[in-house]
Amino acid sequence: MYHKVYFMTGTKDDSLEALRDIRSIMERSARFLSLSGWSGVWAGGAALAGAYIARRWLQAYYFGDTDAADFITLRNRLVLLALAVLLTALAGGYFFTQRKAKRQGGPLWNSASRNMLVSLALPLAAGGVFVLGLLYHDDWTYVAPACLVFYGLALISAGRYLVSDIRYLGCLEVLLGCAGMFLPRYGLYLWAAGFGVLHILYGIIVWYKYDKADSR
């Protein structure tokens, strides 16, 4: 009788383990789980560095003896700085995510990653056109809030293909962007908080919840 009970218990445990494996495989096929927490930390650090440089340039502009030509130069420098921050964040994100995918033994490019990028694309593209429109009309007041709002919406849209925590980050980004609409003088600080501080906190949380166990 003892042997029979032991055999049945062992079979039940094996079945539960098999179900857990099947669930894990299905989750990996539906969600892009290779996004590393270090990607968020890296992106946040790049954003804070960019915000610091932009603040120095703006201070030099507002407190210096300048004219219209200097404003055009400042505008071009800020646009180039934003592109440099974006490319730096993407390069670091790709590096850390590829390293995590290799450690997990899965492909970086699959149906989940494709669906994630498609979900990100529309809000980001709309936000990019909106921001370019603001720059075209020399209206810098709402550039930072617009970046935060559209980026947050993109994260919420792609949340179904990523870890659930990304949606909380998206909601916070949208809230900061909405606050920036009424606090235009603090746009750069809100931008730094959203793209810098929140990314770092998000990256740390993701690393502790998902990456730490895989790195052992």
Secondary structure in CASP SS format (residue, H / E / C, confidence):
PFRMAT SS
TARGET T0000
AUTHOR 0000-0000-0000
METHOD secondary structure of the structure
MODEL  1
M C 1.00
Y H 1.00
H H 1.00
K H 1.00
V H 1.00
Y H 1.00
F H 1.00
M H 1.00
T H 1.00
G H 1.00
T H 1.00
K H 1.00
D H 1.00
D H 1.00
S H 1.00
L H 1.00
E H 1.00
A H 1.00
L H 1.00
R H 1.00
D H 1.00
I H 1.00
R H 1.00
S H 1.00
I H 1.00
M H 1.00
E H 1.00
R H 1.00
S H 1.00
A H 1.00
R C 1.00
F C 1.00
L C 1.00
S C 1.00
L C 1.00
S C 1.00
G H 1.00
W H 1.00
S H 1.00
G H 1.00
V H 1.00
W H 1.00
A H 1.00
G H 1.00
G H 1.00
A H 1.00
A H 1.00
L H 1.00
A H 1.00
G H 1.00
A H 1.00
Y H 1.00
I H 1.00
A H 1.00
R H 1.00
R H 1.00
W H 1.00
L H 1.00
Q H 1.00
A H 1.00
Y H 1.00
Y H 1.00
F C 1.00
G C 1.00
D C 1.00
T C 1.00
D C 1.00
A H 1.00
A H 1.00
D H 1.00
F H 1.00
I H 1.00
T H 1.00
L H 1.00
R H 1.00
N H 1.00
R H 1.00
L H 1.00
V H 1.00
L H 1.00
L H 1.00
A H 1.00
L H 1.00
A H 1.00
V H 1.00
L H 1.00
L H 1.00
T H 1.00
A H 1.00
L H 1.00
A H 1.00
G H 1.00
G H 1.00
Y H 1.00
F H 1.00
F H 1.00
T H 1.00
Q H 1.00
R H 1.00
K H 1.00
A H 1.00
K H 1.00
R H 1.00
Q H 1.00
G C 1.00
G C 1.00
P C 1.00
L C 1.00
W C 1.00
N C 1.00
S H 1.00
A H 1.00
S H 1.00
R H 1.00
N H 1.00
M H 1.00
L H 1.00
V H 1.00
S H 1.00
L H 1.00
A H 1.00
L H 1.00
P H 1.00
L H 1.00
A H 1.00
A H 1.00
G H 1.00
G H 1.00
V H 1.00
F H 1.00
V H 1.00
L H 1.00
G H 1.00
L H 1.00
L H 1.00
Y H 1.00
H C 1.00
D C 1.00
D C 1.00
W C 1.00
T C 1.00
Y C 1.00
V H 1.00
A H 1.00
P H 1.00
A H 1.00
C H 1.00
L H 1.00
V H 1.00
F H 1.00
Y H 1.00
G H 1.00
L H 1.00
A H 1.00
L H 1.00
I H 1.00
S H 1.00
A H 1.00
G H 1.00
R H 1.00
Y H 1.00
L C 1.00
V C 1.00
S C 1.00
D H 1.00
I H 1.00
R H 1.00
Y H 1.00
L H 1.00
G H 1.00
C H 1.00
L H 1.00
E H 1.00
V H 1.00
L H 1.00
L H 1.00
G H 1.00
C H 1.00
A H 1.00
G H 1.00
M H 1.00
F H 1.00
L C 1.00
P H 1.00
R H 1.00
Y H 1.00
G H 1.00
L H 1.00
Y H 1.00
L H 1.00
W H 1.00
A H 1.00
A H 1.00
G H 1.00
F H 1.00
G H 1.00
V H 1.00
L H 1.00
H H 1.00
I H 1.00
L H 1.00
Y H 1.00
G H 1.00
I H 1.00
I H 1.00
V H 1.00
W H 1.00
Y H 1.00
K H 1.00
Y H 1.00
D H 1.00
K H 1.00
A H 1.00
D H 1.00
S C 1.00
R C 1.00
END
